[in-house]
Amino acid sequence: MALDLRIVGEDVLFAHWPVDAAALETVVPDGLSVDTYDDSGWVSALAHEVTAAGVDSLPLSPLPTFGEVEFRTYVTHNGEQGVHFFSCDTGQEPTSTLSNQLFSLPYYPASIDVRRHAGQITVRSRRTTESNARFDVQYRPTGDTSEAEAGSLAEFLVERHTYFAAADSGTLVVGTVERDPWQLAEVDATIRTNTLFESIGLDKPASAPTFHYSPGFESRLVGRERQPR
């Protein structure tokens, strides 16, 4: 029987970069096609703090809060839009192990420090595996929140409810994410260190990222199945 994973998080920073679609095709699993907006592929880093997590009807985790940094791109499979995660760095190692085993997501243990001071959030992440990938960002939200406008780049990047993960040479894991629409706000952000691109063999884009901020979310990972590539 498949288990559902519930995650509650807050202070989410989205950083998005346009990347040549042909270059992205070389680093996504076979069977997936790079999804494009304005003829460009996109890669995003999401930094946030997880405040609670639980499986099915079990109580949400009483463990201390912990940071996460996700690194993903946008793909299609048999006409269905979704995301493919290159990595999910987490400051909670049990979550890393559980998510890898049950949800086929590429979680890695990391040392992640989340701090808040005078309205500014700082997230510093260093993966504790051989790649030693790092992401260090400071951000301060500005303005009011609203849902992404239909057809906009923001909607293309954030309103995804399917993820695709490589299972073996012939199949993909397809998972569904249930979540209310993201509430987004403008944000002032500065990325001080980012080696996530190098960790997957891509050159860091020369263009500046597009940023979004959300005060929080509650997601549920459900409905995983295997499909042919």
Backbone as numpy.savetxt, mean C-alpha at the origin, in Angstrom:
# Nx Ny Nz CAx CAy CAz Cx Cy Cz
-11.23 -23.24 5.68 -12.07 -22.03 5.68 -11.20 -20.78 5.68
-11.47 -19.87 4.74 -10.65 -18.66 4.64 -10.98 -17.70 5.77
-9.96 -17.04 6.27 -10.13 -16.04 7.32 -10.12 -14.65 6.71
-10.87 -13.74 7.34 -10.88 -12.35 6.92 -10.05 -11.53 7.89
-9.29 -10.61 7.36 -8.42 -9.76 8.17 -8.98 -8.35 8.21
-9.16 -7.82 9.42 -9.62 -6.44 9.61 -8.45 -5.58 10.06
-8.31 -4.41 9.46 -7.23 -3.50 9.79 -7.80 -2.09 9.96
-7.42 -1.43 11.03 -7.79 -0.04 11.27 -6.51 0.78 11.32
-6.47 1.87 10.58 -5.26 2.70 10.55 -5.59 4.17 10.52
-4.57 4.99 10.75 -4.78 6.44 10.76 -3.55 7.17 10.24
-3.77 8.45 9.92 -2.71 9.34 9.41 -2.00 8.72 8.21
-2.76 8.51 7.15 -2.24 7.84 5.95 -1.68 8.87 4.97
-0.43 8.70 4.59 0.16 9.50 3.52 0.26 8.63 2.26
-0.26 9.15 1.15 -0.07 8.54 -0.16 0.96 9.37 -0.92
1.96 8.71 -1.49 2.92 9.37 -2.39 2.90 8.60 -3.70
2.57 9.27 -4.81 2.37 8.62 -6.10 3.36 9.17 -7.14
3.96 8.27 -7.92 4.87 8.66 -8.98 4.44 8.07 -10.31
4.48 8.87 -11.40 4.29 8.29 -12.73 5.56 7.54 -13.13
5.38 6.35 -13.69 6.50 5.50 -14.09 6.19 4.91 -15.46
7.20 4.83 -16.30 7.02 4.27 -17.63 6.39 2.88 -17.54
5.29 2.68 -18.27 4.56 1.42 -18.18 5.40 0.23 -18.62
6.24 0.42 -19.63 7.08 -0.68 -20.10 8.06 -1.12 -19.02
8.60 -0.17 -18.27 9.51 -0.52 -17.18 8.78 -1.28 -16.09
7.55 -0.86 -15.79 6.76 -1.56 -14.76 6.43 -2.98 -15.17
6.19 -3.19 -16.46 5.84 -4.53 -16.94 6.93 -5.54 -16.60
8.16 -5.09 -16.47 9.27 -6.02 -16.19 9.31 -6.46 -14.73
8.56 -5.81 -13.84 8.63 -6.14 -12.42 7.30 -6.57 -11.82
6.25 -6.70 -12.64 4.98 -7.24 -12.14 4.89 -8.70 -12.59
4.16 -9.53 -11.86 4.06 -10.95 -12.22 3.43 -11.17 -13.58
3.82 -12.26 -14.22 3.18 -12.65 -15.48 1.68 -12.82 -15.24
0.91 -12.42 -16.23 -0.54 -12.50 -16.12 -1.19 -11.20 -15.73
-0.39 -10.25 -15.23 -0.90 -8.93 -14.89 -0.44 -7.92 -15.93
-1.30 -6.95 -16.23 -0.96 -5.87 -17.15 -0.97 -4.55 -16.38
-0.01 -3.70 -16.67 0.07 -2.40 -16.00 -1.12 -1.54 -16.41
-1.82 -1.01 -15.43 -2.94 -0.10 -15.67 -2.37 1.31 -15.77
-2.91 2.11 -16.67 -2.35 3.44 -16.91 -3.39 4.53 -16.75
-2.89 5.72 -16.44 -3.70 6.93 -16.39 -2.92 7.99 -17.13
-3.53 8.62 -18.12 -2.83 9.57 -18.99 -1.58 8.93 -19.59
-1.73 7.68 -20.02 -0.67 6.92 -20.72 0.55 6.62 -19.85
0.41 6.71 -18.55 1.54 6.42 -17.66 1.14 5.38 -16.62
2.09 4.49 -16.29 1.91 3.65 -15.13 2.18 4.47 -13.88
1.76 3.92 -12.73 1.93 4.64 -11.47 2.39 3.69 -10.38
3.22 4.21 -9.49 3.68 3.48 -8.31 3.43 4.36 -7.09
2.98 3.75 -5.99 2.63 4.53 -4.80 3.26 3.91 -3.55
3.65 4.79 -2.64 4.03 4.40 -1.29 2.97 4.93 -0.34
2.53 4.10 0.60 1.56 4.49 1.62 2.20 4.30 2.98
2.26 5.37 3.75 2.81 5.31 5.11 1.69 5.62 6.09
1.55 4.80 7.14 0.49 5.04 8.11 0.77 4.27 9.39
-0.10 4.45 10.37 0.00 3.71 11.62 -1.22 2.81 11.77
-0.98 1.54 12.07 -2.06 0.60 12.34 -2.40 0.69 13.82
-3.67 0.97 14.11 -4.10 1.12 15.50 -4.83 -0.11 16.02
-5.30 -0.99 15.13 -5.96 -2.22 15.54 -5.98 -3.19 14.37
-5.96 -4.50 14.70 -6.04 -5.54 13.68 -6.64 -6.78 14.30
-7.40 -7.54 13.51 -8.02 -8.75 14.02 -8.44 -9.66 12.90
-8.71 -10.90 13.23 -9.12 -11.91 12.26 -10.55 -12.34 12.55
-11.43 -12.27 11.52 -12.83 -12.66 11.66 -13.48 -12.02 12.87
-14.13 -12.81 13.70 -14.89 -12.27 14.83 -14.05 -12.10 16.09
-12.74 -12.39 16.00 -11.90 -12.21 17.18 -11.76 -10.73 17.50
-11.52 -10.39 18.77 -11.37 -8.98 19.13 -10.22 -8.34 18.36
-10.37 -7.05 18.09 -9.27 -6.31 17.47 -8.07 -6.35 18.39
-6.89 -6.35 17.77 -5.64 -6.59 18.48 -5.41 -5.62 19.63
-5.07 -6.16 20.83 -4.68 -5.28 21.93 -3.21 -4.91 21.88
-2.49 -5.38 20.86 -1.07 -5.09 20.74 -0.85 -3.59 20.55
0.34 -3.09 20.87 0.62 -1.68 20.64 0.48 -1.33 19.16
0.17 -0.06 18.89 0.10 0.39 17.50 1.44 0.22 16.83
1.43 0.12 15.51 2.68 -0.07 14.77 2.56 0.57 13.40
3.71 0.92 12.84 3.74 1.57 11.54 3.78 0.58 10.39
3.30 1.02 9.24 3.40 0.24 8.00 3.74 1.17 6.84
4.50 0.63 5.88 4.79 1.31 4.63 4.53 0.32 3.50
3.55 0.63 2.66 3.22 -0.23 1.53 3.77 0.38 0.25
4.16 -0.49 -0.67 4.69 -0.04 -1.95 3.98 -0.85 -3.03
3.27 -0.17 -3.93 2.36 -0.88 -4.83 2.29 -0.22 -6.20
1.71 -0.97 -7.15 1.44 -0.42 -8.47 0.03 -0.83 -8.88
-0.40 -0.38 -10.05 -1.78 -0.51 -10.48 -1.84 -1.38 -11.72
-2.69 -2.40 -11.67 -2.67 -3.44 -12.69 -4.09 -3.85 -13.05
-4.19 -4.64 -14.14 -5.45 -5.29 -14.50 -5.18 -6.76 -14.74
-6.22 -7.57 -14.56 -6.17 -9.01 -14.85 -7.54 -9.42 -15.37
-7.58 -9.89 -16.61 -8.85 -10.25 -17.25 -9.85 -9.11 -17.19
-9.35 -7.89 -17.39 -10.21 -6.72 -17.43 -10.57 -6.14 -16.08
-10.13 -6.76 -14.99 -10.45 -6.27 -13.65 -9.30 -5.43 -13.12
-9.62 -4.22 -12.61 -8.61 -3.34 -12.06 -8.28 -3.73 -10.63
-7.02 -3.53 -10.25 -6.61 -3.79 -8.88 -5.21 -3.25 -8.63
-4.62 -3.70 -7.53 -3.26 -3.30 -7.18 -2.40 -4.54 -7.03
-1.12 -4.35 -7.24 -0.12 -5.38 -6.95 0.87 -4.78 -5.97
1.06 -5.44 -4.82 1.98 -4.96 -3.80 3.39 -5.51 -4.06
4.35 -4.59 -4.18 5.75 -5.01 -4.22 6.23 -5.37 -2.82
5.77 -4.62 -1.82 6.19 -4.88 -0.45 5.22 -4.20 0.50
5.12 -4.78 1.71 4.37 -4.20 2.81 5.26 -4.30 4.04
5.95 -3.23 4.36 6.85 -3.24 5.52 6.04 -2.94 6.78
6.25 -3.75 7.81 5.46 -3.60 9.03 6.34 -3.66 10.26
5.97 -2.86 11.24 6.69 -2.86 12.50 6.20 -3.91 13.48
5.29 -4.79 13.05 4.76 -5.84 13.92 5.02 -7.19 13.25
6.05 -7.90 13.71 6.47 -9.13 13.03 5.40 -10.21 13.01
4.60 -10.43 14.08 3.53 -11.44 13.97 2.56 -11.13 12.84
2.25 -9.85 12.63 1.38 -9.48 11.52 2.03 -9.83 10.19
3.33 -9.61 10.09 4.07 -9.95 8.88 3.94 -11.43 8.56
4.18 -12.28 9.54 4.12 -13.72 9.32 2.71 -14.17 8.96
1.70 -13.71 9.71 0.32 -14.09 9.47 -0.14 -13.67 8.08
0.16 -12.44 7.69 -0.31 -11.92 6.41 0.36 -12.63 5.24
1.64 -12.97 5.39 2.31 -13.73 4.34 1.65 -15.08 4.15
1.36 -15.78 5.24 0.85 -17.14 5.16 -0.61 -17.19 4.72
-1.44 -16.29 5.25 -2.87 -16.38 5.00 -3.35 -15.58 3.80
-2.67 -14.48 3.49 -3.20 -13.57 2.49 -2.27 -13.39 1.28
-1.15 -14.11 1.27 -0.21 -14.08 0.14 0.29 -12.67 -0.16
0.37 -11.84 0.88 0.87 -10.48 0.71 2.34 -10.42 1.13
3.14 -9.62 0.41 4.59 -9.60 0.65 4.98 -8.72 1.83
4.61 -9.15 3.04 4.96 -8.41 4.24 6.41 -8.69 4.65
7.10 -7.63 5.09 8.48 -7.75 5.56 8.60 -7.08 6.92
9.35 -7.68 7.84 9.59 -7.01 9.12 10.44 -5.77 8.93
10.12 -4.73 9.68 10.85 -3.47 9.55 10.86 -2.76 10.90
11.84 -1.91 11.06 11.88 -1.00 12.20 11.22 0.30 11.75
10.05 0.59 12.32 9.27 1.76 11.89 8.94 2.63 13.09
9.29 3.89 12.98 9.05 4.86 14.04 8.03 5.88 13.53
6.90 6.02 14.25 5.87 7.00 13.91 5.80 8.02 15.04
5.97 9.30 14.70 5.93 10.35 15.70 5.05 11.49 15.22
4.43 12.16 16.21 3.59 13.31 15.93 4.02 14.47 16.83
4.10 15.66 16.22 4.47 16.85 17.00 3.92 18.08 16.30
3.10 18.83 17.02 2.58 20.11 16.53 1.91 19.96 15.17
1.12 18.89 15.00 0.38 18.68 13.76 1.17 18.01 12.66
2.44 17.73 12.87 3.27 17.07 11.85 3.49 15.61 12.23
3.41 14.75 11.21 3.65 13.32 11.39 4.95 12.95 10.71
5.76 12.15 11.40 7.00 11.64 10.82 6.97 10.12 10.86
7.26 9.50 9.72 7.35 8.04 9.63 8.73 7.69 9.10
9.48 6.92 9.89 10.80 6.44 9.47 10.78 4.92 9.45
11.06 4.34 8.29 10.99 2.89 8.14 12.29 2.36 7.57
12.78 1.28 8.18 13.96 0.58 7.65 13.69 -0.92 7.72
13.64 -1.55 6.56 13.37 -2.99 6.50 14.52 -3.76 7.14
14.19 -4.75 7.95 15.22 -5.50 8.67 15.56 -6.80 7.98
15.51 -6.79 6.66 15.96 -7.92 5.85 17.16 -7.46 5.04
17.65 -8.34 4.19 18.88 -8.05 3.47 18.79 -6.79 2.62
17.62 -6.50 2.05 17.50 -5.33 1.17 17.65 -4.02 1.94
17.27 -4.01 3.23 17.44 -2.82 4.07 16.73 -1.60 3.47
15.60 -1.83 2.76 14.89 -0.73 2.11 14.43 0.29 3.15
14.49 1.57 2.79 14.17 2.64 3.73 13.17 3.62 3.12
12.34 4.19 4.00 11.40 5.24 3.62 11.24 6.16 4.81
11.53 7.43 4.62 11.53 8.42 5.71 10.80 9.65 5.20
9.67 10.00 5.84 8.83 11.09 5.33 8.27 11.89 6.49
8.11 13.20 6.26 7.42 14.09 7.19 6.23 14.70 6.45
5.08 14.80 7.13 3.91 15.38 6.46 2.97 16.04 7.45
2.24 17.03 6.91 1.29 17.79 7.71 0.04 18.01 6.86
-1.12 17.44 7.27 -2.33 17.62 6.46 -2.81 19.06 6.49
-3.44 19.48 5.39 -4.00 20.83 5.28 -5.39 20.72 4.66
-6.29 21.57 5.09 -7.61 21.62 4.45 -8.56 20.53 4.92
-9.74 20.56 4.32 -10.80 19.63 4.66 -10.70 18.36 3.81
-11.39 17.31 4.27 -11.38 16.05 3.54 -12.60 15.93 2.64
-12.46 15.13 1.58 -13.57 14.83 0.67 -13.23 13.56 -0.08
-14.22 12.96 -0.72 -13.98 11.78 -1.54 -13.35 12.20 -2.87
-12.60 11.28 -3.47 -11.97 11.55 -4.76 -13.03 11.77 -5.83
-12.79 12.72 -6.70 -13.73 13.03 -7.78 -13.74 11.91 -8.80
-14.91 11.55 -9.28 -15.05 10.48 -10.27 -14.23 10.79 -11.51
-13.44 9.82 -11.95 -12.62 9.97 -13.15 -11.30 10.67 -12.93
-11.02 11.12 -11.71 -9.79 11.85 -11.43 -8.63 10.89 -11.21
-7.41 11.45 -11.24 -6.23 10.65 -10.92 -6.33 10.11 -9.51
-6.82 10.92 -8.57 -6.94 10.46 -7.19 -7.82 9.23 -7.10
-8.95 9.23 -7.80 -9.83 8.06 -7.75 -9.13 6.84 -8.35
-8.44 7.03 -9.47 -7.70 5.93 -10.10 -6.70 5.31 -9.13
-6.06 6.13 -8.30 -4.98 5.66 -7.44 -5.45 5.09 -6.11
-6.56 5.58 -5.57 -6.91 5.16 -4.21 -8.13 4.24 -4.14
-9.04 4.36 -5.08 -10.27 3.56 -4.96 -10.14 2.23 -5.70
-9.33 1.37 -5.09 -9.13 0.02 -5.61 -9.59 -0.97 -4.55
-10.30 -2.02 -4.97 -10.84 -2.98 -4.01 -10.43 -4.41 -4.32
-9.43 -4.57 -5.16 -8.92 -5.90 -5.50 -7.41 -5.86 -5.48
-6.78 -6.92 -4.95 -5.33 -7.04 -5.06 -4.97 -8.36 -5.70
-3.86 -8.37 -6.41 -3.37 -9.55 -7.10 -1.98 -9.88 -6.56
-1.77 -11.14 -6.20 -0.47 -11.58 -5.69 -0.07 -12.86 -6.40
1.22 -13.00 -6.67 1.72 -14.21 -7.31 1.62 -15.38 -6.34
1.01 -16.49 -6.79 0.91 -17.69 -5.96 1.95 -18.71 -6.36
1.95 -19.11 -7.62 2.96 -20.00 -8.17 3.08 -19.68 -9.65
3.77 -20.54 -10.38 4.04 -20.21 -11.79 2.79 -20.15 -12.64
1.70 -20.75 -12.17 0.51 -20.81 -13.02 -0.70 -20.07 -12.51
-0.65 -19.57 -11.26 -1.85 -18.95 -10.69 -1.53 -17.65 -9.96
-2.59 -16.87 -9.76 -2.54 -15.65 -8.96 -3.54 -15.76 -7.83
-3.21 -15.15 -6.68 -4.18 -14.97 -5.62 -4.90 -13.65 -5.87
-6.23 -13.69 -5.89 -7.04 -12.50 -6.09 -7.83 -12.25 -4.81
-7.59 -11.13 -4.17 -8.25 -10.80 -2.92 -9.11 -9.56 -3.05
-10.15 -9.50 -2.24 -11.07 -8.37 -2.23 -10.92 -7.59 -0.94
-10.92 -6.27 -1.05 -10.81 -5.38 0.11 -12.10 -4.58 0.22
-12.79 -4.72 1.37 -13.99 -3.94 1.64 -13.60 -2.72 2.48
-14.04 -1.55 2.03 -13.67 -0.31 2.72 -14.56 0.81 2.22
-14.93 1.73 3.09 -15.65 2.93 2.65 -14.73 3.77 1.77
-15.29 4.65 0.94 -14.44 5.52 0.11 -13.46 6.31 0.98
-12.25 6.45 0.47 -11.24 7.23 1.17 -11.69 8.68 1.31
-11.42 9.26 2.46 -11.59 10.70 2.68 -10.21 11.33 2.56
-10.03 12.18 1.56 -8.72 12.72 1.22 -8.63 14.21 1.50
-7.42 14.63 1.85 -7.13 16.05 2.06 -5.78 16.37 1.44
-5.56 17.66 1.19 -4.24 18.08 0.74 -3.25 17.94 1.89
-1.97 17.86 1.55 -0.95 17.62 2.57 0.37 18.23 2.11
1.10 18.81 3.05 2.48 19.24 2.80 3.39 18.09 3.24
4.20 17.58 2.32 5.01 16.40 2.63 6.41 16.54 2.05
7.36 15.98 2.78 8.76 15.94 2.33 9.30 14.54 2.55
9.70 13.89 1.46 10.33 12.57 1.56 11.83 12.79 1.69
12.39 12.34 2.80 13.80 12.56 3.07 14.67 11.39 2.61
14.14 10.18 2.66 14.86 8.99 2.20 13.86 8.04 1.55
14.22 7.48 0.40 13.35 6.52 -0.27 14.20 5.58 -1.13
14.35 4.34 -0.67 15.08 3.34 -1.47 14.16 2.20 -1.89
12.85 2.43 -1.87 11.90 1.39 -2.24 12.00 1.04 -3.72
12.23 2.04 -4.56 12.37 1.75 -5.99 13.57 0.85 -6.25
14.70 1.18 -5.64 15.90 0.36 -5.83 15.67 -1.07 -5.36
14.84 -1.26 -4.34 14.63 -2.59 -3.78 13.93 -3.53 -4.75
13.23 -2.98 -5.77 12.57 -3.84 -6.76 13.23 -3.73 -8.14
14.36 -3.03 -8.21 15.10 -2.96 -9.46 14.64 -1.88 -10.41
13.96 -0.86 -9.92 13.54 0.27 -10.75 14.33 1.51 -10.40
14.57 2.36 -11.39 15.18 3.65 -11.13 14.16 4.57 -10.46
14.62 5.40 -9.54 13.74 6.35 -8.89 13.29 7.40 -9.92
11.99 7.69 -10.00 11.52 8.68 -10.99 12.13 10.06 -10.74
12.33 10.78 -11.83 12.86 12.14 -11.71 11.79 13.13 -11.29
10.52 12.81 -11.57 9.44 13.74 -11.26 9.08 13.71 -9.77
8.56 14.83 -9.29 8.12 14.91 -7.90 6.84 14.11 -7.72
6.63 13.52 -6.55 5.41 12.75 -6.34 4.18 13.63 -6.14
3.02 13.04 -6.40 1.73 13.62 -6.04 1.35 13.05 -4.68
0.92 13.92 -3.76 0.61 13.47 -2.40 -0.89 13.58 -2.11
-1.38 12.65 -1.29 -2.70 12.75 -0.68 -2.57 12.34 0.79
-3.52 12.79 1.58 -3.56 12.42 3.00 -4.97 11.97 3.35
-5.08 10.96 4.22 -6.36 10.57 4.78 -6.21 10.40 6.29
-7.19 10.87 7.06 -7.08 10.75 8.52 -7.19 9.32 9.02
-7.81 8.42 8.23 -7.90 7.05 8.72 -8.77 6.17 7.85
-8.80 4.87 8.18 -9.55 3.88 7.41 -9.82 2.66 8.27
-10.80 1.86 7.82 -11.00 0.51 8.33 -11.24 -0.39 7.13
-10.38 -1.38 6.94 -10.46 -2.28 5.79 -10.66 -3.71 6.25
-11.25 -4.50 5.36 -11.44 -5.93 5.62 -11.02 -6.69 4.37
-10.06 -7.58 4.50 -9.59 -8.40 3.39 -10.41 -9.66 3.35
-11.14 -9.86 2.24 -12.09 -10.98 2.13 -11.97 -11.62 0.75
-12.62 -12.77 0.60 -12.88 -13.36 -0.71 -11.65 -13.71 -1.54
-10.63 -14.30 -0.91 -9.45 -14.66 -1.69 -9.70 -15.93 -2.49
-9.19 -15.95 -3.72 -9.28 -17.14 -4.57 -8.09 -17.18 -5.50
-7.83 -18.36 -6.03 -6.76 -18.52 -7.01 -7.35 -18.52 -8.41
-6.68 -17.82 -9.31 -7.11 -17.76 -10.69 -5.93 -18.04 -11.60
-6.16 -18.62 -12.79 -5.05 -18.82 -13.73 -4.49 -17.48 -14.16
-3.19 -17.47 -14.43 -2.56 -16.22 -14.88 -2.98 -15.91 -16.31
